[in-house]
Amino acid sequence: MSEDEQRFVALWTEYAPRVMAYALRHLDSDTAQDVVSETFLVAWRRLASVPDDPLPWLIVVARNTIGNLRRSGHRQVRLATELERLRQVAEPAAAADVLATERAAVLARLAALTPREREALLLVAWDGLTPRQAATVAGCSLPAFHVRLYRARRRLQAVGEADAPPHTDTTPRPLPFSGGGTA
């Protein structure tokens, strides 16, 4: 067994129960075990950075892991809440011109976007803000917002194309304007 492996085994043996006790004060048993595992995974990856008195360092890693889990849980709850709110706002009475199946497809496509992409689209398309106003609301620069909006539109289109049946409509369509000179 290498010196690093011996050090890690010693850390685990001595401090895992104390890290577990800390995690159990904040979480249920199953999640606390996950936190302890993640804490010692970080310790293994950063073994050279683990100080001589490792317990405070390990507790900080456990605390940060718990914080990450909570933020992740909050994001999931917010997403579910936001999707439910969008579903309610897009009821047939509010959007009578959209068929129920189309509305469900649009909501599913929106759900496939990241929260930032969804927010960018909704600020412009739903709330009617200009990109400059939307950038202010999103807390980013105008160029960054343009990138978010571009990516959101591209991803929304890609999700829609993946879900769409093959195109069989043979109706002639006008050619797009090329921006050339006069005829």
ABEGO torsion letter per residue (X at the ends): XBAAAAAAAAAAAAAAAAAAAAAAAABBAAAAAAAAAAAAAAAAAAAAABBABAAAAAAAAAAAAAAAAAAAAAAAAAAAAAAAAAAAAABAAABAABBAAAAAAAAAAAAABBAAAAAAAAAAAAAGBBAAAAAAAAGBBAAAAAAAAAAAAAAAAAAAAAABBBBABABBBBBBBAGBBBX
